[in-house]
Amino acid sequence: MSNYAEFIRLNPNIRFGKPCIIGTRIAVQDILGWLASGMSNVDILEDFPELSLEHILAALAFAADSERRTRLIAA
């Protein structure tokens, strides 16, 4: 998903500026943590009805894009 910016915003007044799903206080970090803990997309959508599958995919795309920009610096 290349259009994740349609779903995610950084606002210094919400969750200390963490990237969040627009219109919620749910951070990308939250979604990634839920997925990492073994929750399925269906589990997340059932527990958080304000989210959609597009939001979950946007969070994954945002994380992938962030990782792509990360560079290791030798000490």
mmCIF file of the N, C-alpha and C atoms, coordinates in Angstrom:
data_MODEL
# 
_entry.id   MODEL 
# 
loop_
_atom_site.group_PDB 
_atom_site.id 
_atom_site.type_symbol 
_atom_site.label_atom_id 
_atom_site.label_alt_id 
_atom_site.label_comp_id 
_atom_site.label_asym_id 
_atom_site.label_entity_id 
_atom_site.label_seq_id 
_atom_site.pdbx_PDB_ins_code 
_atom_site.Cartn_x 
_atom_site.Cartn_y 
_atom_site.Cartn_z 
_atom_site.occupancy 
_atom_site.B_iso_or_equiv 
_atom_site.pdbx_formal_charge 
_atom_site.auth_seq_id 
_atom_site.auth_comp_id 
_atom_site.auth_asym_id 
_atom_site.auth_atom_id 
_atom_site.pdbx_PDB_model_num 
ATOM 1   N N  . MET A 1 1  ? 0.854   -1.180  0.000  1.00 0.00 ? 1  MET A N  1 
ATOM 2   C CA . MET A 1 1  ? 0.000   0.000   0.000  1.00 0.00 ? 1  MET A CA 1 
ATOM 3   C C  . MET A 1 1  ? 0.895   1.236   0.000  1.00 0.00 ? 1  MET A C  1 
ATOM 4   N N  . SER A 1 2  ? 0.870   1.948   -1.079 1.00 0.00 ? 2  SER A N  1 
ATOM 5   C CA . SER A 1 2  ? 1.725   3.135   -1.187 1.00 0.00 ? 2  SER A CA 1 
ATOM 6   C C  . SER A 1 2  ? 1.024   4.400   -0.693 1.00 0.00 ? 2  SER A C  1 
ATOM 7   N N  . ASN A 1 3  ? -0.263  4.315   -0.434 1.00 0.00 ? 3  ASN A N  1 
ATOM 8   C CA . ASN A 1 3  ? -1.013  5.505   -0.029 1.00 0.00 ? 3  ASN A CA 1 
ATOM 9   C C  . ASN A 1 3  ? -1.311  5.507   1.471  1.00 0.00 ? 3  ASN A C  1 
ATOM 10  N N  . TYR A 1 4  ? -0.414  4.966   2.272  1.00 0.00 ? 4  TYR A N  1 
ATOM 11  C CA . TYR A 1 4  ? -0.654  4.896   3.713  1.00 0.00 ? 4  TYR A CA 1 
ATOM 12  C C  . TYR A 1 4  ? -0.826  6.272   4.342  1.00 0.00 ? 4  TYR A C  1 
ATOM 13  N N  . ALA A 1 5  ? -0.313  7.307   3.711  1.00 0.00 ? 5  ALA A N  1 
ATOM 14  C CA . ALA A 1 5  ? -0.439  8.660   4.254  1.00 0.00 ? 5  ALA A CA 1 
ATOM 15  C C  . ALA A 1 5  ? -1.900  9.120   4.316  1.00 0.00 ? 5  ALA A C  1 
ATOM 16  N N  . GLU A 1 6  ? -2.783  8.468   3.572  1.00 0.00 ? 6  GLU A N  1 
ATOM 17  C CA . GLU A 1 6  ? -4.210  8.787   3.640  1.00 0.00 ? 6  GLU A CA 1 
ATOM 18  C C  . GLU A 1 6  ? -4.812  8.356   4.980  1.00 0.00 ? 6  GLU A C  1 
ATOM 19  N N  . PHE A 1 7  ? -4.133  7.442   5.675  1.00 0.00 ? 7  PHE A N  1 
ATOM 20  C CA . PHE A 1 7  ? -4.678  6.845   6.889  1.00 0.00 ? 7  PHE A CA 1 
ATOM 21  C C  . PHE A 1 7  ? -3.896  7.179   8.150  1.00 0.00 ? 7  PHE A C  1 
ATOM 22  N N  . ILE A 1 8  ? -2.677  7.668   8.008  1.00 0.00 ? 8  ILE A N  1 
ATOM 23  C CA . ILE A 1 8  ? -1.789  7.858   9.158  1.00 0.00 ? 8  ILE A CA 1 
ATOM 24  C C  . ILE A 1 8  ? -1.316  9.305   9.230  1.00 0.00 ? 8  ILE A C  1 
ATOM 25  N N  . ARG A 1 9  ? -1.342  9.853   10.432 1.00 0.00 ? 9  ARG A N  1 
ATOM 26  C CA . ARG A 1 9  ? -0.852  11.219  10.667 1.00 0.00 ? 9  ARG A CA 1 
ATOM 27  C C  . ARG A 1 9  ? -0.003  11.247  11.932 1.00 0.00 ? 9  ARG A C  1 
ATOM 28  N N  . LEU A 1 10 ? 0.912   12.189  11.960 1.00 0.00 ? 10 LEU A N  1 
ATOM 29  C CA . LEU A 1 10 ? 1.687   12.477  13.156 1.00 0.00 ? 10 LEU A CA 1 
ATOM 30  C C  . LEU A 1 10 ? 1.211   13.820  13.676 1.00 0.00 ? 10 LEU A C  1 
ATOM 31  N N  . ASN A 1 11 ? 0.767   13.825  14.913 1.00 0.00 ? 11 ASN A N  1 
ATOM 32  C CA . ASN A 1 11 ? 0.271   15.040  15.535 1.00 0.00 ? 11 ASN A CA 1 
ATOM 33  C C  . ASN A 1 11 ? 0.902   15.126  16.914 1.00 0.00 ? 11 ASN A C  1 
ATOM 34  N N  . PRO A 1 12 ? 1.682   16.158  17.191 1.00 0.00 ? 12 PRO A N  1 
ATOM 35  C CA . PRO A 1 12 ? 2.359   16.245  18.483 1.00 0.00 ? 12 PRO A CA 1 
ATOM 36  C C  . PRO A 1 12 ? 1.407   16.266  19.677 1.00 0.00 ? 12 PRO A C  1 
ATOM 37  N N  . ASN A 1 13 ? 0.132   16.555  19.437 1.00 0.00 ? 13 ASN A N  1 
ATOM 38  C CA . ASN A 1 13 ? -0.852  16.592  20.519 1.00 0.00 ? 13 ASN A CA 1 
ATOM 39  C C  . ASN A 1 13 ? -1.558  15.256  20.747 1.00 0.00 ? 13 ASN A C  1 
ATOM 40  N N  . ILE A 1 14 ? -1.271  14.276  19.914 1.00 0.00 ? 14 ILE A N  1 
ATOM 41  C CA . ILE A 1 14 ? -1.886  12.956  20.051 1.00 0.00 ? 14 ILE A CA 1 
ATOM 42  C C  . ILE A 1 14 ? -0.787  11.917  20.213 1.00 0.00 ? 14 ILE A C  1 
ATOM 43  N N  . ARG A 1 15 ? -0.820  11.204  21.320 1.00 0.00 ? 15 ARG A N  1 
ATOM 44  C CA . ARG A 1 15 ? 0.124   10.126  21.623 1.00 0.00 ? 15 ARG A CA 1 
ATOM 45  C C  . ARG A 1 15 ? 1.578   10.575  21.468 1.00 0.00 ? 15 ARG A C  1 
ATOM 46  N N  . PHE A 1 16 ? 1.843   11.813  21.889 1.00 0.00 ? 16 PHE A N  1 
ATOM 47  C CA . PHE A 1 16 ? 3.202   12.378  21.877 1.00 0.00 ? 16 PHE A CA 1 
ATOM 48  C C  . PHE A 1 16 ? 3.822   12.395  20.480 1.00 0.00 ? 16 PHE A C  1 
ATOM 49  N N  . GLY A 1 17 ? 2.993   12.523  19.450 1.00 0.00 ? 17 GLY A N  1 
ATOM 50  C CA . GLY A 1 17 ? 3.492   12.640  18.088 1.00 0.00 ? 17 GLY A CA 1 
ATOM 51  C C  . GLY A 1 17 ? 3.763   11.330  17.397 1.00 0.00 ? 17 GLY A C  1 
ATOM 52  N N  . LYS A 1 18 ? 3.373   10.209  18.015 1.00 0.00 ? 18 LYS A N  1 
ATOM 53  C CA . LYS A 1 18 ? 3.547   8.918   17.346 1.00 0.00 ? 18 LYS A CA 1 
ATOM 54  C C  . LYS A 1 18 ? 2.607   8.854   16.143 1.00 0.00 ? 18 LYS A C  1 
ATOM 55  N N  . PRO A 1 19 ? 3.006   8.137   15.096 1.00 0.00 ? 19 PRO A N  1 
ATOM 56  C CA . PRO A 1 19 ? 2.103   7.991   13.952 1.00 0.00 ? 19 PRO A CA 1 
ATOM 57  C C  . PRO A 1 19 ? 0.856   7.208   14.371 1.00 0.00 ? 19 PRO A C  1 
ATOM 58  N N  . CYS A 1 20 ? -0.310  7.801   14.118 1.00 0.00 ? 20 CYS A N  1 
ATOM 59  C CA . CYS A 1 20 ? -1.592  7.214   14.520 1.00 0.00 ? 20 CYS A CA 1 
ATOM 60  C C  . CYS A 1 20 ? -2.541  7.145   13.337 1.00 0.00 ? 20 CYS A C  1 
ATOM 61  N N  . ILE A 1 21 ? -3.500  6.237   13.446 1.00 0.00 ? 21 ILE A N  1 
ATOM 62  C CA . ILE A 1 21 ? -4.567  6.158   12.461 1.00 0.00 ? 21 ILE A CA 1 
ATOM 63  C C  . ILE A 1 21 ? -5.427  7.413   12.617 1.00 0.00 ? 21 ILE A C  1 
ATOM 64  N N  . ILE A 1 22 ? -5.690  8.089   11.529 1.00 0.00 ? 22 ILE A N  1 
ATOM 65  C CA . ILE A 1 22 ? -6.452  9.334   11.547 1.00 0.00 ? 22 ILE A CA 1 
ATOM 66  C C  . ILE A 1 22 ? -7.815  9.105   12.204 1.00 0.00 ? 22 ILE A C  1 
ATOM 67  N N  . GLY A 1 23 ? -8.175  10.020  13.088 1.00 0.00 ? 23 GLY A N  1 
ATOM 68  C CA . GLY A 1 23 ? -9.463  9.954   13.755 1.00 0.00 ? 23 GLY A CA 1 
ATOM 69  C C  . GLY A 1 23 ? -9.492  9.040   14.966 1.00 0.00 ? 23 GLY A C  1 
ATOM 70  N N  . THR A 1 24 ? -8.333  8.459   15.302 1.00 0.00 ? 24 THR A N  1 
ATOM 71  C CA . THR A 1 24 ? -8.251  7.586   16.476 1.00 0.00 ? 24 THR A CA 1 
ATOM 72  C C  . THR A 1 24 ? -6.998  7.962   17.265 1.00 0.00 ? 24 THR A C  1 
ATOM 73  N N  . ARG A 1 25 ? -6.834  7.322   18.397 1.00 0.00 ? 25 ARG A N  1 
ATOM 74  C CA . ARG A 1 25 ? -5.606  7.442   19.170 1.00 0.00 ? 25 ARG A CA 1 
ATOM 75  C C  . ARG A 1 25 ? -4.818  6.136   19.081 1.00 0.00 ? 25 ARG A C  1 
ATOM 76  N N  . ILE A 1 26 ? -5.114  5.351   18.055 1.00 0.00 ? 26 ILE A N  1 
ATOM 77  C CA . ILE A 1 26 ? -4.440  4.071   17.853 1.00 0.00 ? 26 ILE A CA 1 
ATOM 78  C C  . ILE A 1 26 ? -3.185  4.305   17.028 1.00 0.00 ? 26 ILE A C  1 
ATOM 79  N N  . ALA A 1 27 ? -2.046  3.984   17.636 1.00 0.00 ? 27 ALA A N  1 
ATOM 80  C CA . ALA A 1 27 ? -0.756  4.203   16.986 1.00 0.00 ? 27 ALA A CA 1 
ATOM 81  C C  . ALA A 1 27 ? -0.379  3.017   16.104 1.00 0.00 ? 27 ALA A C  1 
ATOM 82  N N  . VAL A 1 28 ? 0.428   3.301   15.111 1.00 0.00 ? 28 VAL A N  1 
ATOM 83  C CA . VAL A 1 28 ? 0.991   2.241   14.271 1.00 0.00 ? 28 VAL A CA 1 
ATOM 84  C C  . VAL A 1 28 ? 1.672   1.210   15.166 1.00 0.00 ? 28 VAL A C  1 
ATOM 85  N N  . GLN A 1 29 ? 2.378   1.677   16.158 1.00 0.00 ? 29 GLN A N  1 
ATOM 86  C CA . GLN A 1 29 ? 3.073   0.813   17.103 1.00 0.00 ? 29 GLN A CA 1 
ATOM 87  C C  . GLN A 1 29 ? 2.104   -0.167  17.782 1.00 0.00 ? 29 GLN A C  1 
ATOM 88  N N  . ASP A 1 30 ? 0.906   0.291   18.119 1.00 0.00 ? 30 ASP A N  1 
ATOM 89  C CA . ASP A 1 30 ? -0.096  -0.579  18.734 1.00 0.00 ? 30 ASP A CA 1 
ATOM 90  C C  . ASP A 1 30 ? -0.461  -1.721  17.794 1.00 0.00 ? 30 ASP A C  1 
ATOM 91  N N  . ILE A 1 31 ? -0.754  -1.370  16.555 1.00 0.00 ? 31 ILE A N  1 
ATOM 92  C CA . ILE A 1 31 ? -1.164  -2.377  15.567 1.00 0.00 ? 31 ILE A CA 1 
ATOM 93  C C  . ILE A 1 31 ? -0.044  -3.384  15.340 1.00 0.00 ? 31 ILE A C  1 
ATOM 94  N N  . LEU A 1 32 ? 1.178   -2.903  15.203 1.00 0.00 ? 32 LEU A N  1 
ATOM 95  C CA . LEU A 1 32 ? 2.306   -3.814  15.001 1.00 0.00 ? 32 LEU A CA 1 
ATOM 96  C C  . LEU A 1 32 ? 2.486   -4.733  16.201 1.00 0.00 ? 32 LEU A C  1 
ATOM 97  N N  . GLY A 1 33 ? 2.319   -4.193  17.388 1.00 0.00 ? 33 GLY A N  1 
ATOM 98  C CA . GLY A 1 33 ? 2.436   -4.998  18.594 1.00 0.00 ? 33 GLY A CA 1 
ATOM 99  C C  . GLY A 1 33 ? 1.372   -6.079  18.665 1.00 0.00 ? 33 GLY A C  1 
ATOM 100 N N  . TRP A 1 34 ? 0.144   -5.727  18.295 1.00 0.00 ? 34 TRP A N  1 
ATOM 101 C CA . TRP A 1 34 ? -0.938  -6.717  18.308 1.00 0.00 ? 34 TRP A CA 1 
ATOM 102 C C  . TRP A 1 34 ? -0.650  -7.834  17.313 1.00 0.00 ? 34 TRP A C  1 
ATOM 103 N N  . LEU A 1 35 ? -0.198  -7.458  16.120 1.00 0.00 ? 35 LEU A N  1 
ATOM 104 C CA . LEU A 1 35 ? 0.136   -8.475  15.125 1.00 0.00 ? 35 LEU A CA 1 
ATOM 105 C C  . LEU A 1 35 ? 1.290   -9.350  15.601 1.00 0.00 ? 35 LEU A C  1 
ATOM 106 N N  . ALA A 1 36 ? 2.299   -8.740  16.193 1.00 0.00 ? 36 ALA A N  1 
ATOM 107 C CA . ALA A 1 36 ? 3.460   -9.481  16.689 1.00 0.00 ? 36 ALA A CA 1 
ATOM 108 C C  . ALA A 1 36 ? 3.089   -10.429 17.827 1.00 0.00 ? 36 ALA A C  1 
ATOM 109 N N  . SER A 1 37 ? 2.057   -10.078 18.590 1.00 0.00 ? 37 SER A N  1 
ATOM 110 C CA . SER A 1 37 ? 1.646   -10.929 19.703 1.00 0.00 ? 37 SER A CA 1 
ATOM 111 C C  . SER A 1 37 ? 0.776   -12.098 19.246 1.00 0.00 ? 37 SER A C  1 
ATOM 112 N N  . GLY A 1 38 ? 0.462   -12.131 17.955 1.00 0.00 ? 38 GLY A N  1 
ATOM 113 C CA . GLY A 1 38 ? -0.302  -13.252 17.418 1.00 0.00 ? 38 GLY A CA 1 
ATOM 114 C C  . GLY A 1 38 ? -1.735  -12.940 17.071 1.00 0.00 ? 38 GLY A C  1 
ATOM 115 N N  . MET A 1 39 ? -2.175  -11.716 17.308 1.00 0.00 ? 39 MET A N  1 
ATOM 116 C CA . MET A 1 39 ? -3.542  -11.366 16.921 1.00 0.00 ? 39 MET A CA 1 
ATOM 117 C C  . MET A 1 39 ? -3.653  -11.383 15.398 1.00 0.00 ? 39 MET A C  1 
ATOM 118 N N  . SER A 1 40 ? -4.762  -11.867 14.914 1.00 0.00 ? 40 SER A N  1 
ATOM 119 C CA . SER A 1 40 ? -4.998  -11.836 13.472 1.00 0.00 ? 40 SER A CA 1 
ATOM 120 C C  . SER A 1 40 ? -5.665  -10.514 13.108 1.00 0.00 ? 40 SER A C  1 
ATOM 121 N N  . ASN A 1 41 ? -5.745  -10.255 11.817 1.00 0.00 ? 41 ASN A N  1 
ATOM 122 C CA . ASN A 1 41 ? -6.461  -9.055  11.366 1.00 0.00 ? 41 ASN A CA 1 
ATOM 123 C C  . ASN A 1 41 ? -7.900  -9.089  11.869 1.00 0.00 ? 41 ASN A C  1 
ATOM 124 N N  . VAL A 1 42 ? -8.517  -10.246 11.806 1.00 0.00 ? 42 VAL A N  1 
ATOM 125 C CA . VAL A 1 42 ? -9.904  -10.387 12.253 1.00 0.00 ? 42 VAL A CA 1 
ATOM 126 C C  . VAL A 1 42 ? -10.017 -10.084 13.745 1.00 0.00 ? 42 VAL A C  1 
ATOM 127 N N  . ASP A 1 43 ? -9.069  -10.597 14.540 1.00 0.00 ? 43 ASP A N  1 
ATOM 128 C CA . ASP A 1 43 ? -9.075  -10.314 15.986 1.00 0.00 ? 43 ASP A CA 1 
ATOM 129 C C  . ASP A 1 43 ? -9.018  -8.810  16.249 1.00 0.00 ? 43 ASP A C  1 
ATOM 130 N N  . ILE A 1 44 ? -8.111  -8.145  15.557 1.00 0.00 ? 44 ILE A N  1 
ATOM 131 C CA . ILE A 1 44 ? -7.936  -6.696  15.746 1.00 0.00 ? 44 ILE A CA 1 
ATOM 132 C C  . ILE A 1 44 ? -9.205  -5.951  15.350 1.00 0.00 ? 44 ILE A C  1 
ATOM 133 N N  . LEU A 1 45 ? -9.778  -6.317  14.224 1.00 0.00 ? 45 LEU A N  1 
ATOM 134 C CA . LEU A 1 45 ? -10.990 -5.638  13.750 1.00 0.00 ? 45 LEU A CA 1 
ATOM 135 C C  . LEU A 1 45 ? -12.173 -5.878  14.680 1.00 0.00 ? 45 LEU A C  1 
ATOM 136 N N  . GLU A 1 46 ? -12.227 -7.056  15.293 1.00 0.00 ? 46 GLU A N  1 
ATOM 137 C CA . GLU A 1 46 ? -13.305 -7.330  16.247 1.00 0.00 ? 46 GLU A CA 1 
ATOM 138 C C  . GLU A 1 46 ? -13.119 -6.513  17.530 1.00 0.00 ? 46 GLU A C  1 
ATOM 139 N N  . ASP A 1 47 ? -11.872 -6.399  17.999 1.00 0.00 ? 47 ASP A N  1 
ATOM 140 C CA . ASP A 1 47 ? -11.601 -5.671  19.240 1.00 0.00 ? 47 ASP A CA 1 
ATOM 141 C C  . ASP A 1 47 ? -11.631 -4.152  19.059 1.00 0.00 ? 47 ASP A C  1 
ATOM 142 N N  . PHE A 1 48 ? -11.342 -3.697  17.855 1.00 0.00 ? 48 PHE A N  1 
ATOM 143 C CA . PHE A 1 48 ? -11.263 -2.257  17.572 1.00 0.00 ? 48 PHE A CA 1 
ATOM 144 C C  . PHE A 1 48 ? -12.088 -1.952  16.320 1.00 0.00 ? 48 PHE A C  1 
ATOM 145 N N  . PRO A 1 49 ? -13.408 -1.879  16.461 1.00 0.00 ? 49 PRO A N  1 
ATOM 146 C CA . PRO A 1 49 ? -14.281 -1.699  15.293 1.00 0.00 ? 49 PRO A CA 1 
ATOM 147 C C  . PRO A 1 49 ? -14.072 -0.377  14.555 1.00 0.00 ? 49 PRO A C  1 
ATOM 148 N N  . GLU A 1 50 ? -13.359 0.562   15.184 1.00 0.00 ? 50 GLU A N  1 
ATOM 149 C CA . GLU A 1 50 ? -13.069 1.818   14.482 1.00 0.00 ? 50 GLU A CA 1 
ATOM 150 C C  . GLU A 1 50 ? -11.987 1.649   13.420 1.00 0.00 ? 50 GLU A C  1 
ATOM 151 N N  . LEU A 1 51 ? -11.326 0.495   13.419 1.00 0.00 ? 51 LEU A N  1 
ATOM 152 C CA . LEU A 1 51 ? -10.301 0.206   12.420 1.00 0.00 ? 51 LEU A CA 1 
ATOM 153 C C  . LEU A 1 51 ? -10.890 -0.585  11.261 1.00 0.00 ? 51 LEU A C  1 
ATOM 154 N N  . SER A 1 52 ? -10.192 -0.512  10.134 1.00 0.00 ? 52 SER A N  1 
ATOM 155 C CA . SER A 1 52 ? -10.546 -1.318  8.962  1.00 0.00 ? 52 SER A CA 1 
ATOM 156 C C  . SER A 1 52 ? -9.294  -2.062  8.514  1.00 0.00 ? 52 SER A C  1 
ATOM 157 N N  . LEU A 1 53 ? -9.480  -3.002  7.606  1.00 0.00 ? 53 LEU A N  1 
ATOM 158 C CA . LEU A 1 53 ? -8.335  -3.732  7.069  1.00 0.00 ? 53 LEU A CA 1 
ATOM 159 C C  . LEU A 1 53 ? -7.356  -2.759  6.412  1.00 0.00 ? 53 LEU A C  1 
ATOM 160 N N  . GLU A 1 54 ? -7.865  -1.719  5.790  1.00 0.00 ? 54 GLU A N  1 
ATOM 161 C CA . GLU A 1 54 ? -6.989  -0.721  5.156  1.00 0.00 ? 54 GLU A CA 1 
ATOM 162 C C  . GLU A 1 54 ? -6.095  -0.042  6.192  1.00 0.00 ? 54 GLU A C  1 
ATOM 163 N N  . HIS A 1 55 ? -6.612  0.181   7.399  1.00 0.00 ? 55 HIS A N  1 
ATOM 164 C CA . HIS A 1 55 ? -5.797  0.782   8.458  1.00 0.00 ? 55 HIS A CA 1 
ATOM 165 C C  . HIS A 1 55 ? -4.653  -0.148  8.858  1.00 0.00 ? 55 HIS A C  1 
ATOM 166 N N  . ILE A 1 56 ? -4.946  -1.436  8.988  1.00 0.00 ? 56 ILE A N  1 
ATOM 167 C CA . ILE A 1 56 ? -3.906  -2.396  9.352  1.00 0.00 ? 56 ILE A CA 1 
ATOM 168 C C  . ILE A 1 56 ? -2.842  -2.458  8.256  1.00 0.00 ? 56 ILE A C  1 
ATOM 169 N N  . LEU A 1 57 ? -3.281  -2.508  7.019  1.00 0.00 ? 57 LEU A N  1 
ATOM 170 C CA . LEU A 1 57 ? -2.325  -2.542  5.899  1.00 0.00 ? 57 LEU A CA 1 
ATOM 171 C C  . LEU A 1 57 ? -1.518  -1.252  5.819  1.00 0.00 ? 57 LEU A C  1 
ATOM 172 N N  . ALA A 1 58 ? -2.151  -0.131  6.126  1.00 0.00 ? 58 ALA A N  1 
ATOM 173 C CA . ALA A 1 58 ? -1.436  1.146   6.132  1.00 0.00 ? 58 ALA A CA 1 
ATOM 174 C C  . ALA A 1 58 ? -0.361  1.148   7.212  1.00 0.00 ? 58 ALA A C  1 
ATOM 175 N N  . ALA A 1 59 ? -0.676  0.594   8.383  1.00 0.00 ? 59 ALA A N  1 
ATOM 176 C CA . ALA A 1 59 ? 0.308   0.520   9.463  1.00 0.00 ? 59 ALA A CA 1 
ATOM 177 C C  . ALA A 1 59 ? 1.497   -0.336  9.041  1.00 0.00 ? 59 ALA A C  1 
ATOM 178 N N  . LEU A 1 60 ? 1.229   -1.451  8.393  1.00 0.00 ? 60 LEU A N  1 
ATOM 179 C CA . LEU A 1 60 ? 2.320   -2.312  7.913  1.00 0.00 ? 60 LEU A CA 1 
ATOM 180 C C  . LEU A 1 60 ? 3.149   -1.613  6.845  1.00 0.00 ? 60 LEU A C  1 
ATOM 181 N N  . ALA A 1 61 ? 2.492   -0.920  5.937  1.00 0.00 ? 61 ALA A N  1 
ATOM 182 C CA . ALA A 1 61 ? 3.215   -0.198  4.880  1.00 0.00 ? 61 ALA A CA 1 
ATOM 183 C C  . ALA A 1 61 ? 4.057   0.924   5.473  1.00 0.00 ? 61 ALA A C  1 
ATOM 184 N N  . PHE A 1 62 ? 3.507   1.626   6.452  1.00 0.00 ? 62 PHE A N  1 
ATOM 185 C CA . PHE A 1 62 ? 4.252   2.696   7.116  1.00 0.00 ? 62 PHE A CA 1 
ATOM 186 C C  . PHE A 1 62 ? 5.503   2.129   7.774  1.00 0.00 ? 62 PHE A C  1 
ATOM 187 N N  . ALA A 1 63 ? 5.353   1.010   8.476  1.00 0.00 ? 63 ALA A N  1 
ATOM 188 C CA . ALA A 1 63 ? 6.498   0.383   9.147  1.00 0.00 ? 63 ALA A CA 1 
ATOM 189 C C  . ALA A 1 63 ? 7.536   -0.094  8.135  1.00 0.00 ? 63 ALA A C  1 
ATOM 190 N N  . ALA A 1 64 ? 7.080   -0.680  7.043  1.00 0.00 ? 64 ALA A N  1 
ATOM 191 C CA . ALA A 1 64 ? 8.001   -1.142  6.006  1.00 0.00 ? 64 ALA A CA 1 
ATOM 192 C C  . ALA A 1 64 ? 8.759   0.029   5.396  1.00 0.00 ? 64 ALA A C  1 
ATOM 193 N N  . ASP A 1 65 ? 8.054   1.122   5.158  1.00 0.00 ? 65 ASP A N  1 
ATOM 194 C CA . ASP A 1 65 ? 8.697   2.304   4.582  1.00 0.00 ? 65 ASP A CA 1 
ATOM 195 C C  . ASP A 1 65 ? 9.699   2.898   5.571  1.00 0.00 ? 65 ASP A C  1 
ATOM 196 N N  . SER A 1 66 ? 9.340   2.913   6.846  1.00 0.00 ? 66 SER A N  1 
ATOM 197 C CA . SER A 1 66 ? 10.264  3.420   7.868  1.00 0.00 ? 66 SER A CA 1 
ATOM 198 C C  . SER A 1 66 ? 11.519  2.557   7.929  1.00 0.00 ? 66 SER A C  1 
ATOM 199 N N  . GLU A 1 67 ? 11.328  1.257   7.874  1.00 0.00 ? 67 GLU A N  1 
ATOM 200 C CA . GLU A 1 67 ? 12.462  0.330   7.901  1.00 0.00 ? 67 GLU A CA 1 
ATOM 201 C C  . GLU A 1 67 ? 13.350  0.524   6.677  1.00 0.00 ? 67 GLU A C  1 
ATOM 202 N N  . ARG A 1 68 ? 12.744  0.769   5.552  1.00 0.00 ? 68 ARG A N  1 
ATOM 203 C CA . ARG A 1 68 ? 13.496  0.970   4.312  1.00 0.00 ? 68 ARG A CA 1 
ATOM 204 C C  . ARG A 1 68 ? 14.409  2.199   4.412  1.00 0.00 ? 68 ARG A C  1 
ATOM 205 N N  . ARG A 1 69 ? 13.980  3.188   5.198  1.00 0.00 ? 69 ARG A N  1 
ATOM 206 C CA . ARG A 1 69 ? 14.770  4.418   5.343  1.00 0.00 ? 69 ARG A CA 1 
ATOM 207 C C  . ARG A 1 69 ? 15.830  4.320   6.439  1.00 0.00 ? 69 ARG A C  1 
ATOM 208 N N  . THR A 1 70 ? 15.799  3.260   7.237  1.00 0.00 ? 70 THR A N  1 
ATOM 209 C CA . THR A 1 70 ? 16.739  3.097   8.341  1.00 0.00 ? 70 THR A CA 1 
ATOM 210 C C  . THR A 1 70 ? 18.102  2.684   7.813  1.00 0.00 ? 70 THR A C  1 
ATOM 211 N N  . ARG A 1 71 ? 19.125  3.330   8.323  1.00 0.00 ? 71 ARG A N  1 
ATOM 212 C CA . ARG A 1 71 ? 20.502  3.004   7.941  1.00 0.00 ? 71 ARG A CA 1 
ATOM 213 C C  . ARG A 1 71 ? 21.300  2.673   9.185  1.00 0.00 ? 71 ARG A C  1 
ATOM 214 N N  . LEU A 1 72 ? 22.136  1.665   9.092  1.00 0.00 ? 72 LEU A N  1 
ATOM 215 C CA . LEU A 1 72 ? 23.028  1.329   10.192 1.00 0.00 ? 72 LEU A CA 1 
ATOM 216 C C  . LEU A 1 72 ? 24.287  2.162   10.071 1.00 0.00 ? 72 LEU A C  1 
ATOM 217 N N  . ILE A 1 73 ? 24.713  2.697   11.167 1.00 0.00 ? 73 ILE A N  1 
ATOM 218 C CA . ILE A 1 73 ? 25.940  3.506   11.185 1.00 0.00 ? 73 ILE A CA 1 
ATOM 219 C C  . ILE A 1 73 ? 26.973  2.757   12.016 1.00 0.00 ? 73 ILE A C  1 
ATOM 220 N N  . ALA A 1 74 ? 28.110  2.466   11.406 1.00 0.00 ? 74 ALA A N  1 
ATOM 221 C CA . ALA A 1 74 ? 29.165  1.737   12.111 1.00 0.00 ? 74 ALA A CA 1 
ATOM 222 C C  . ALA A 1 74 ? 29.731  2.597   13.235 1.00 0.00 ? 74 ALA A C  1 
ATOM 223 N N  . ALA A 1 75 ? 29.969  1.980   14.361 1.00 0.00 ? 75 ALA A N  1 
ATOM 224 C CA . ALA A 1 75 ? 30.507  2.697   15.527 1.00 0.00 ? 75 ALA A CA 1 
ATOM 225 C C  . ALA A 1 75 ? 31.985  2.967   15.357 1.00 0.00 ? 75 ALA A C  1 
# 
